Amino acid sequence: MNPKMKTILQLLPQNYRKITARVKFKLIWLAYIFFFFLLISPLFSQNQFHCLKKKALIDPHDPLSRLRFIDYLIEKNNLNSAQSELKELADTYQDWDQPAKEIFWREKLKLAETSPQGTEKLVKNWREFLENSPDYKIGWLYLAYYQFRLGQREAAQASLEQAKKIDPSLSL
């Protein structure tokens, strides 16, 4: 303890010195605990990666474990690996039950939304779909959403107006 702090503590009444010494001791231990967790936290994320990868490899015919792994890759911004995993998984798509198929499409959508190129592709797909089904209000809303994400504000406004023509009760 530095001499200046010692003199300040000696000037305080006895109870305050004891309390200050205890608090100081507790703060040091809290700092040690904080740095310990700071050092080991990367190990847990690596462990989660390996655990999910292991589950996906143990049973390659279980699409849900592979989809959880793909979700983890997307969250960690490892988009190339997620894309290649989705391509491999798509080969077995016909054998899945309906909930697994829905999760698969959700993951594909999440991956497409992570990049401007994927969002542009979504805009293109919605435009093509709406050429054949121009009365689909939700399609126009999705198109407006993706156009807005790309910064195409005028096009998004036009899509919203189209949805408003289909359903006048729609509040925008």
C-alpha positions as CSV (number, residue, x, y, z in Angstrom):
1,M,0.0,0.0,0.0
2,N,1.4,3.4,-0.9
3,P,2.4,5.7,2.0
4,K,-0.1,8.4,1.2
5,M,-3.0,5.9,1.4
6,K,-1.7,4.6,4.7
7,T,-1.7,8.0,6.3
8,I,-5.2,8.7,5.1
9,L,-6.4,5.4,6.5
10,Q,-4.7,6.1,9.8
11,L,-6.5,9.4,10.1
12,L,-9.9,7.6,9.9
13,P,-11.5,6.1,12.9
14,Q,-10.8,2.5,13.5
15,N,-14.1,1.1,12.1
16,Y,-13.7,3.0,8.8
17,R,-10.2,1.7,8.4
18,K,-11.4,-1.9,8.8
19,I,-14.3,-1.4,6.4
20,T,-12.1,0.3,3.8
21,A,-9.5,-2.5,4.0
22,R,-12.3,-5.2,3.5
23,V,-13.8,-3.3,0.6
24,K,-10.4,-2.9,-1.0
25,F,-9.7,-6.7,-0.5
26,K,-13.1,-7.6,-2.1
27,L,-12.5,-5.3,-5.1
28,I,-9.2,-7.0,-5.8
29,W,-10.8,-10.4,-5.8
30,L,-13.7,-9.1,-8.0
31,A,-11.1,-7.9,-10.5
32,Y,-9.3,-11.3,-10.4
33,I,-12.6,-13.1,-11.0
34,F,-13.5,-10.7,-13.9
35,F,-10.2,-11.3,-15.6
36,F,-10.4,-15.0,-15.1
37,F,-13.8,-15.1,-16.9
38,L,-12.5,-12.8,-19.6
39,L,-9.7,-15.2,-20.3
40,I,-11.8,-18.4,-20.4
41,S,-14.8,-17.0,-22.3
42,P,-13.3,-17.7,-25.7
43,L,-12.9,-21.3,-24.7
44,F,-16.7,-21.7,-24.3
45,S,-17.5,-20.4,-27.7
46,Q,-15.0,-22.7,-29.3
47,N,-16.5,-25.5,-27.2
48,Q,-20.0,-24.7,-28.5
49,F,-18.7,-24.7,-32.1
50,H,-17.1,-28.2,-31.7
51,C,-20.1,-29.5,-29.8
52,L,-22.5,-28.5,-32.6
53,K,-20.1,-29.7,-35.3
54,K,-19.7,-33.0,-33.5
55,K,-23.5,-33.5,-33.3
56,A,-23.8,-32.7,-37.0
57,L,-21.2,-35.2,-37.9
58,I,-22.4,-38.0,-35.6
59,D,-25.8,-38.2,-37.3
60,P,-25.5,-36.6,-40.8
61,H,-29.1,-37.6,-41.5
62,D,-30.5,-35.5,-38.7
63,P,-31.2,-32.1,-40.4
64,L,-32.0,-30.3,-37.1
65,S,-28.5,-30.8,-35.6
66,R,-26.9,-29.6,-38.9
67,L,-29.3,-26.6,-39.0
68,R,-28.3,-25.6,-35.5
69,F,-24.7,-25.7,-36.6
70,I,-25.5,-23.6,-39.6
71,D,-27.4,-21.1,-37.4
72,Y,-24.3,-20.9,-35.2
73,L,-22.1,-20.2,-38.3
74,I,-24.4,-17.4,-39.4
75,E,-24.4,-15.8,-36.0
76,K,-20.6,-15.9,-35.9
77,N,-20.5,-14.3,-39.4
78,N,-18.9,-17.4,-41.0
79,L,-21.1,-17.1,-44.1
80,N,-19.0,-19.1,-46.5
81,S,-19.1,-22.2,-44.3
82,A,-22.8,-21.7,-43.6
83,Q,-23.4,-21.5,-47.4
84,S,-21.5,-24.7,-48.1
85,E,-23.2,-26.5,-45.2
86,L,-26.6,-25.5,-46.6
87,K,-25.7,-26.7,-50.1
88,E,-24.7,-30.1,-48.7
89,L,-27.8,-30.3,-46.6
90,A,-30.1,-29.5,-49.5
91,D,-29.4,-32.9,-51.1
92,T,-31.3,-34.7,-48.4
93,Y,-34.2,-32.2,-48.2
94,Q,-36.8,-34.6,-49.7
95,D,-36.5,-37.0,-46.8
96,W,-37.2,-34.5,-44.0
97,D,-40.4,-33.8,-42.0
98,Q,-42.2,-30.5,-42.3
99,P,-40.8,-28.7,-39.3
100,A,-37.2,-29.4,-40.4
101,K,-38.0,-28.1,-43.9
102,E,-39.4,-24.8,-42.4
103,I,-36.3,-24.4,-40.3
104,F,-34.2,-25.0,-43.4
105,W,-35.9,-22.2,-45.3
106,R,-35.6,-19.9,-42.3
107,E,-31.9,-20.5,-42.2
108,K,-31.6,-19.9,-46.0
109,L,-33.5,-16.7,-45.6
110,K,-31.3,-15.6,-42.7
111,L,-28.2,-16.3,-44.7
112,A,-29.6,-14.4,-47.7
113,E,-30.4,-11.4,-45.6
114,T,-26.8,-11.1,-44.3
115,S,-25.4,-9.7,-47.5
116,P,-26.5,-7.0,-50.0
117,Q,-26.2,-9.6,-52.8
118,G,-28.5,-12.0,-51.0
119,T,-31.0,-9.2,-50.4
120,E,-30.9,-8.2,-54.1
121,K,-31.6,-11.8,-55.0
122,L,-34.6,-11.7,-52.6
123,V,-35.9,-8.6,-54.3
124,K,-35.5,-10.2,-57.7
125,N,-37.4,-13.4,-56.5
126,W,-40.2,-11.3,-55.0
127,R,-40.6,-9.3,-58.2
128,E,-40.8,-12.5,-60.3
129,F,-43.3,-14.0,-57.9
130,L,-45.4,-10.8,-57.9
131,E,-45.5,-10.8,-61.7
132,N,-47.5,-14.0,-61.5
133,S,-49.5,-13.1,-58.3
134,P,-49.9,-9.4,-58.3
135,D,-52.7,-9.5,-55.7
136,Y,-50.5,-11.0,-53.0
137,K,-50.4,-8.2,-50.4
138,I,-47.8,-9.8,-48.1
139,G,-45.5,-10.2,-51.1
140,W,-45.6,-6.5,-51.8
141,L,-44.8,-5.8,-48.2
142,Y,-41.8,-8.1,-48.2
143,L,-40.6,-6.6,-51.5
144,A,-40.9,-3.1,-49.9
145,Y,-39.0,-4.3,-46.8
146,Y,-36.1,-5.7,-48.9
147,Q,-36.0,-2.7,-51.2
148,F,-35.8,-0.4,-48.1
149,R,-32.9,-2.5,-46.8
150,L,-31.1,-1.9,-50.1
151,G,-31.7,1.8,-49.9
152,Q,-34.2,1.9,-52.7
153,R,-36.6,4.2,-50.9
154,E,-38.7,5.2,-54.0
155,A,-39.2,1.6,-55.1
156,A,-40.1,0.6,-51.5
157,Q,-42.7,3.3,-51.4
158,A,-44.1,2.2,-54.7
159,S,-44.4,-1.4,-53.4
160,L,-46.1,-0.2,-50.2
161,E,-48.6,1.8,-52.4
162,Q,-49.3,-1.4,-54.4
163,A,-50.0,-3.3,-51.1
164,K,-52.3,-0.4,-50.0
165,K,-54.2,-0.7,-53.3
166,I,-54.8,-4.3,-52.6
167,D,-55.9,-3.7,-49.0
168,P,-57.1,-0.1,-48.4
169,S,-57.4,-0.9,-44.7
170,L,-53.7,-1.4,-44.4
171,S,-52.1,1.3,-42.3
172,L,-48.6,2.3,-43.4
